[in-house]
């Protein structure tokens, strides 16, 4: 199955995520990190079919950083 088309939504979601993460509003930043997580999954999907293993490794690392960012910016999270 050819998933070449996935790179375009992945690119669009990545750009949207970057725009949201740069927002001053905390909720928008959280949405930005979740959008980045979605883009990580899209890029991994594309990378698997393209056998782009360095891209997949990068996305796994960025996924971990985006989960951390989402948690640190969650306005509802309790701080210990």
C-alpha positions in Angstrom: 0.0 0.0 0.0 1.5 3.3 -1.1 1.2 5.9 1.7 3.2 8.6 0.0 0.3 11.0 0.4 0.7 10.9 4.2 3.7 13.3 4.1 1.5 16.2 3.1 -0.9 16.0 6.1 2.1 15.3 8.3 3.8 18.5 7.0 0.6 20.6 7.5 0.0 19.3 11.0 3.6 20.0 11.9 3.3 23.6 10.8 0.0 24.0 12.7 1.6 22.5 15.8 4.6 24.9 15.6 2.2 27.9 15.3 0.2 26.7 18.3 3.2 26.0 20.5 4.4 29.6 20.0 1.1 30.9 21.4 1.1 32.8 24.7 -2.1 31.1 25.8 -1.3 27.9 27.7 -4.2 25.9 26.3 -3.1 26.7 22.7 0.4 25.5 23.6 -1.0 22.3 25.0 -3.0 21.8 21.7 0.2 22.5 19.9 2.1 19.7 21.7 -0.8 17.3 20.9 -0.7 18.4 17.3 3.0 17.7 17.3 2.3 14.2 18.7 -0.2 13.6 15.9 2.4 14.7 13.4 5.0 12.4 14.9 2.6 9.5 14.3 1.9 10.6 10.7 5.7 10.9 10.0 6.3 7.5 11.5 3.6 6.0 9.3 5.1 7.6 6.2 8.6 6.7 7.4 7.8 3.0 7.7 6.6 2.7 4.2 9.5 4.8 2.9 12.0 2.8 5.0 13.2 6.2 6.4 14.6 4.8 9.6 16.5 7.9 10.7 13.3 9.9 10.4 11.5 7.3 12.5 14.1 7.5 15.2 13.9 11.3 15.1 10.1 11.2 15.5 10.3 8.8 18.4 12.6 11.2 20.2 10.4 14.2 19.4 7.4 12.2 20.5 8.9 11.9 24.0 9.8 15.6 24.1 6.2 16.5 22.9 4.6 14.3 25.6 6.8 16.1 28.2 5.8 19.5 26.8 2.1 18.6 26.8 2.4 17.5 30.5 4.4 20.5 31.6 1.9 23.0 29.9 -1.3 21.2 30.9 -3.3 23.9 32.7 -5.3 21.2 34.7 -2.2 19.2 35.8 -1.5 19.3 39.5 2.0 20.3 40.5 3.6 18.4 43.3 
